[in-house]
Amino acid sequence: MTPAFLGIDAGGTSTHAVLVLGDGTCVAHARRSGGNPTSRGRTDALNAIVEAAQDALGRASVTLGEPVAVNECVLAMAGEPDKIDTPVLARAVGLTAGSVHLASDVEAMYFSSACEPEGSVVVAGTGSVAARLSSGVLTQAAGGAGWLLGDGGSGFWIGRNVVRAVVAQLSGLGPATGMTPSVLEAFGVPGDAGAPARQKLEALVRSAYAQPPVHLARFAPIAFALADHDDAARHLLERAGEHLAVLVERFPGDGPLVLGGSVVTRGFLPRPGLSGALAAALHGRDVRTAENGGAGAAFLALTRSGPGLSVARRAAHRAGHRAAHARITSTLTDRPLP
């Protein structure tokens, strides 16, 4: 059996499992639906995580021509990782109970694009958070309070405000917006021109409240798609960019700044004109990007040295794996998602 190391990034929207060999070569990458128990529920989240892990193991066995033995597994997520039954995950990947190690999702995101011991990371996916790493260890964080209390500029924040803008239009409390037809269609509400606005509003509200709140994050792409043609969408994204700029400026120290999550990597960075505040905050920084924390979680699994190791030795241990880190990230960059 070939020894390998498994990293799993369980996000609110998707779960990524990355399997690497001892030299950092990526042999499998699998993706499933969201694996965060806070937003998805315990059962659905665990199922997504286990399915992603087993899919990665199966793909690796096919690639290598023999079964794979997982030496270490790191599960990275935000929120409440204790809600995940890690012994079930351990059995699913052939490990003993207690051998699945937990990590922060922001730490995994950072190491998906950087391996310097000093640096910062800002993640804007379903939620939003900023963090600072020193000696290779996460030492400070800001944001990340969740959809109810924070997450300004996140996918949920944008998506909720997209729907709010449509509700305001249908209620007669706000201006017309080009986002309305897309939102109504997504909720399954008939958009007939002759239908009363009140009828559309009531149907939209019923549908919205019948779903978990975090599902509003799926409306964020509507704002980006219409920003060039719709004032409400553009204004909304300018406000979102201001929230993210505050997170960027929270930790201005030395080292790289890793930006992760689809709101940043697929939304703002390809179109810097959408937010002058965010562009200004990024000016002069050593900016790197990461789509998800799968590669970083795999790197942490590969370089994990046990809880008894000192911070200084742990950082030195990681520094000695720069070649493996480069191999992990470069392989994933060239490998299309399944």
C-alpha positions as CSV (number, residue, x, y, z in Angstrom):
1,M,0.0,0.0,0.0
2,T,1.2,3.5,-0.8
3,P,1.5,5.8,2.2
4,A,-0.3,9.2,1.7
5,F,-1.5,12.2,3.6
6,L,-5.1,13.5,3.4
7,G,-6.2,17.1,3.8
8,I,-9.9,18.1,3.9
9,D,-11.3,21.6,3.7
10,A,-14.9,21.5,4.8
11,G,-16.5,24.9,3.7
12,G,-20.0,26.2,3.8
13,T,-20.4,25.8,0.0
14,S,-18.1,22.9,-0.9
15,T,-15.8,20.3,0.6
16,H,-12.4,19.6,-0.9
17,A,-10.3,16.5,-0.2
18,V,-6.7,16.4,-1.3
19,L,-4.4,13.4,-1.1
20,V,-0.7,13.8,-1.5
21,L,2.4,11.5,-1.3
22,G,5.3,12.1,1.1
23,D,7.1,14.4,-1.4
24,G,4.0,16.5,-1.9
25,T,2.8,15.0,-5.2
26,C,-0.9,15.4,-5.4
27,V,-2.5,12.1,-6.5
28,A,-6.2,12.9,-6.0
29,H,-8.5,15.8,-5.5
30,A,-12.3,15.3,-4.8
31,R,-15.1,17.8,-4.2
32,R,-18.5,17.4,-2.6
33,S,-21.1,19.8,-1.2
34,G,-20.6,21.9,1.9
35,G,-19.2,20.1,4.9
36,N,-19.7,22.8,7.6
37,P,-22.1,21.5,10.3
38,T,-23.1,24.9,11.4
39,S,-24.6,25.8,8.0
40,R,-25.3,22.3,6.7
41,G,-26.3,20.3,9.8
42,R,-24.3,17.5,11.3
43,T,-25.5,14.6,9.1
44,D,-25.3,16.3,5.7
45,A,-21.9,17.8,6.6
46,L,-20.4,14.5,7.8
47,N,-21.7,12.7,4.7
48,A,-20.1,15.3,2.4
49,I,-16.8,15.1,4.2
50,V,-16.7,11.3,4.2
51,E,-17.8,11.1,0.5
52,A,-15.1,13.5,-0.5
53,A,-12.4,11.6,1.4
54,Q,-13.5,8.2,0.0
55,D,-13.7,9.6,-3.5
56,A,-10.1,10.9,-3.2
57,L,-8.9,7.5,-1.9
58,G,-10.6,5.8,-4.8
59,R,-9.1,8.1,-7.4
60,A,-5.6,7.8,-5.9
61,S,-5.8,4.0,-5.9
62,V,-6.7,4.1,-9.6
63,T,-3.9,6.5,-10.4
64,L,-1.3,4.6,-8.5
65,G,-2.5,1.1,-9.3
66,E,-2.7,0.0,-5.7
67,P,-4.5,0.8,-2.5
68,V,-3.6,3.9,-0.5
69,A,-2.9,4.0,3.2
70,V,-3.5,7.3,5.0
71,N,-0.8,8.2,7.4
72,E,-2.3,11.5,8.6
73,C,-5.5,13.3,8.1
74,V,-6.2,17.0,8.8
75,L,-9.8,18.3,8.7
76,A,-10.0,22.1,8.3
77,M,-13.2,24.0,8.9
78,A,-14.7,27.1,10.6
79,G,-17.4,27.2,13.2
80,E,-18.0,24.2,15.4
81,P,-15.7,21.3,14.3
82,D,-16.8,19.3,17.5
83,K,-20.1,18.7,15.7
84,I,-18.3,16.4,13.3
85,D,-18.1,12.7,14.3
86,T,-14.3,12.4,13.6
87,P,-14.2,8.7,14.6
88,V,-16.6,8.0,11.7
89,L,-14.3,9.9,9.4
90,A,-11.3,8.1,10.7
91,R,-12.9,4.7,10.1
92,A,-13.9,5.8,6.6
93,V,-10.3,6.5,5.6
94,G,-8.7,3.6,7.5
95,L,-7.4,5.4,10.5
96,T,-7.8,4.7,14.2
97,A,-10.2,6.7,16.3
98,G,-8.7,10.0,17.4
99,S,-6.2,10.2,14.5
100,V,-8.1,12.9,12.5
101,H,-6.6,16.2,13.5
102,L,-8.5,19.5,13.3
103,A,-7.3,22.8,11.9
104,S,-8.7,26.2,11.3
105,D,-10.0,26.9,7.8
106,V,-8.1,30.1,7.6
107,E,-4.8,28.3,8.5
108,A,-5.5,25.8,5.7
109,M,-6.3,28.6,3.3
110,Y,-3.1,30.4,4.1
111,F,-1.0,27.3,3.5
112,S,-2.8,26.7,0.2
113,S,-0.8,29.5,-1.3
114,A,2.1,30.4,1.1
115,C,4.4,28.6,3.4
116,E,6.3,31.6,4.9
117,P,6.0,31.5,8.8
118,E,4.9,35.1,8.9
119,G,1.9,36.3,6.9
120,S,-1.8,37.1,6.8
121,V,-4.9,35.7,5.2
122,V,-8.3,37.1,4.3
123,V,-11.1,34.6,3.4
124,A,-14.3,35.7,1.8
125,G,-16.4,32.7,0.8
126,T,-19.8,32.0,2.4
127,G,-18.4,33.8,5.4
128,S,-15.5,36.3,5.9
129,V,-12.5,36.4,8.3
130,A,-9.0,37.7,8.5
131,A,-6.1,36.2,10.4
132,R,-2.4,36.6,11.2
133,L,0.2,33.8,11.4
134,S,3.4,34.1,13.3
135,S,6.1,31.3,13.4
136,G,3.8,29.3,11.2
137,V,1.0,29.3,13.8
138,L,-2.3,31.3,13.7
139,T,-2.0,33.9,16.4
140,Q,-4.7,36.6,15.7
141,A,-8.1,36.6,14.0
142,A,-10.8,39.2,13.2
143,G,-14.2,38.7,11.8
144,G,-15.7,35.2,11.3
145,A,-18.6,35.9,13.6
146,G,-21.0,34.0,11.3
147,W,-24.0,35.0,9.2
148,L,-26.1,36.3,12.1
149,L,-23.5,38.6,13.8
150,G,-20.9,39.4,11.1
151,D,-19.3,38.2,7.9
152,G,-19.4,41.6,6.2
153,G,-18.5,41.4,2.5
154,S,-19.0,37.6,2.4
155,G,-21.0,35.6,-0.1
156,F,-23.8,35.4,2.5
157,W,-23.7,39.1,3.1
158,I,-23.8,39.9,-0.6
159,G,-26.5,37.3,-1.3
160,R,-28.7,38.5,1.5
161,N,-28.5,42.1,0.3
162,V,-29.3,41.0,-3.3
163,V,-32.5,39.5,-2.0
164,R,-33.2,42.5,0.2
165,A,-32.9,44.8,-2.8
166,V,-35.5,42.8,-4.6
167,V,-37.8,42.7,-1.6
168,A,-37.5,46.5,-1.3
169,Q,-38.4,46.9,-5.0
170,L,-41.5,44.6,-4.7
171,S,-42.5,46.4,-1.5
172,G,-42.3,49.8,-3.0
173,L,-39.6,50.8,-0.5
174,G,-36.7,50.8,-2.9
175,P,-35.7,51.5,-6.5
176,A,-36.1,49.0,-9.3
177,T,-33.2,46.7,-9.9
178,G,-32.2,44.4,-12.7
179,M,-31.4,41.7,-10.2
180,T,-35.2,41.0,-9.6
181,P,-35.8,38.6,-12.5
182,S,-32.9,36.4,-11.6
183,V,-33.8,36.3,-7.9
184,L,-37.5,35.5,-8.7
185,E,-36.4,32.7,-11.1
186,A,-34.0,31.2,-8.5
187,F,-36.8,31.1,-5.9
188,G,-39.2,29.6,-8.4
189,V,-41.5,32.7,-8.4
190,P,-43.3,33.4,-11.7
191,G,-42.1,36.7,-13.0
192,D,-45.1,37.5,-15.3
193,A,-45.3,41.2,-16.0
194,G,-49.0,41.2,-15.2
195,A,-48.6,39.5,-11.8
196,P,-49.1,41.9,-8.8
197,A,-45.9,42.8,-7.1
198,R,-47.4,41.9,-3.8
199,Q,-48.1,38.4,-5.0
200,K,-44.5,38.0,-6.1
201,L,-43.2,39.4,-2.8
202,E,-45.3,37.0,-0.7
203,A,-44.1,34.0,-2.8
204,L,-40.5,35.1,-2.5
205,V,-40.6,35.6,1.2
206,R,-42.3,32.2,1.8
207,S,-39.6,30.5,-0.3
208,A,-36.7,32.4,1.4
209,Y,-37.9,31.5,4.9
210,A,-38.4,27.9,4.0
211,Q,-34.6,27.5,3.4
212,P,-31.7,27.7,5.8
213,P,-30.5,31.3,6.0
214,V,-27.0,30.5,4.7
215,H,-28.5,29.4,1.3
216,L,-28.8,33.1,0.5
217,A,-25.1,33.1,-0.3
218,R,-26.0,31.5,-3.6
219,F,-27.4,34.9,-4.8
220,A,-24.0,36.7,-4.6
221,P,-23.0,35.9,-8.2
222,I,-26.1,37.8,-9.4
223,A,-24.6,41.0,-8.1
224,F,-21.3,40.4,-9.8
225,A,-23.0,39.5,-13.1
226,L,-25.1,42.7,-13.2
227,A,-22.7,45.2,-11.6
228,D,-21.8,46.8,-15.0
229,H,-25.5,47.5,-15.8
230,D,-27.3,47.9,-12.4
231,D,-26.7,50.7,-9.9
232,A,-28.1,48.7,-7.0
233,A,-25.8,45.7,-7.7
234,R,-22.7,48.0,-8.1
235,H,-23.5,49.9,-4.9
236,L,-23.9,46.7,-3.0
237,L,-20.6,45.4,-4.2
238,E,-18.8,48.7,-3.3
239,R,-20.1,48.3,0.3
240,A,-19.0,44.7,0.3
241,G,-15.5,45.7,-0.8
242,E,-15.3,48.3,2.0
243,H,-16.0,45.5,4.5
244,L,-13.3,43.4,3.0
245,A,-10.8,46.3,2.9
246,V,-11.2,46.6,6.7
247,L,-10.3,42.9,7.1
248,V,-7.2,43.4,4.8
249,E,-6.0,46.4,6.8
250,R,-6.5,44.7,10.1
251,F,-3.2,42.8,9.9
252,P,-0.7,44.9,7.9
253,G,2.5,43.1,9.0
254,D,5.3,41.5,7.0
255,G,4.9,38.5,4.8
256,P,2.4,37.5,2.1
257,L,-1.3,38.2,2.2
258,V,-3.3,35.3,1.0
259,L,-6.8,36.0,-0.3
260,G,-9.1,33.0,-0.4
261,G,-12.7,32.2,-1.2
262,S,-14.8,32.7,-4.3
263,V,-16.0,36.2,-3.5
264,V,-12.4,37.5,-3.7
265,T,-10.8,35.1,-6.3
266,R,-13.8,35.0,-8.7
267,G,-15.5,38.2,-7.9
268,F,-13.4,41.2,-6.9
269,L,-9.9,40.3,-8.1
270,P,-10.8,39.8,-11.8
271,R,-12.6,43.2,-11.7
272,P,-10.7,45.6,-9.4
273,G,-12.9,48.5,-10.5
274,L,-15.8,47.2,-8.5
275,S,-14.3,48.4,-5.2
276,G,-11.8,51.2,-4.9
277,A,-11.6,50.6,-1.2
278,L,-10.4,47.0,-1.5
279,A,-8.0,47.8,-4.4
280,A,-6.5,50.6,-2.2
281,A,-6.1,48.3,0.8
282,L,-4.3,45.7,-1.4
283,H,-1.9,48.2,-2.9
284,G,1.7,47.4,-2.1
285,R,1.0,44.0,-0.5
286,D,2.5,40.7,-1.5
287,V,-0.9,39.3,-2.6
288,R,-1.4,35.6,-3.3
289,T,-4.7,33.7,-3.9
290,A,-6.2,30.4,-3.1
291,E,-9.6,29.0,-4.3
292,N,-10.0,26.7,-1.2
293,G,-8.0,25.3,1.7
294,G,-7.6,21.8,0.4
295,A,-4.0,22.1,-0.6
296,G,-3.2,23.8,2.7
297,A,-4.9,21.0,4.7
298,A,-2.9,18.4,2.8
299,F,0.3,20.4,3.6
300,L,-0.6,20.5,7.3
301,A,-1.2,16.7,7.2
302,L,2.1,16.1,5.5
303,T,4.1,18.3,7.9
304,R,2.2,17.6,11.1
305,S,4.7,16.8,13.9
306,G,2.5,16.2,16.9
307,P,1.1,18.5,19.6
308,G,4.2,18.2,21.9
309,L,6.5,19.9,19.4
310,S,7.5,23.5,20.3
311,V,6.4,26.4,18.1
312,A,9.9,27.2,17.0
313,R,10.6,23.6,16.0
314,R,7.2,23.2,14.3
315,A,8.0,26.3,12.2
316,A,11.4,25.0,11.3
317,H,9.8,21.6,10.4
318,R,7.4,23.3,8.0
319,A,10.2,25.5,6.5
320,G,12.0,22.3,5.6
321,H,9.0,21.3,3.4
322,R,9.0,24.2,1.0
323,A,9.7,21.9,-2.0
324,A,6.7,19.7,-1.0
325,H,4.5,22.8,-0.6
326,A,5.5,24.0,-4.1
327,R,4.8,20.5,-5.5
328,I,1.3,20.4,-3.8
329,T,0.2,23.8,-5.0
330,S,1.6,23.5,-8.5
331,T,0.1,20.1,-9.1
332,L,-3.3,21.4,-7.9
333,T,-3.0,24.4,-10.1
334,D,-2.6,22.2,-13.2
335,R,-5.2,19.6,-12.1
336,P,-8.8,20.4,-13.2
337,L,-11.5,20.0,-10.5
338,P,-13.5,16.7,-10.7
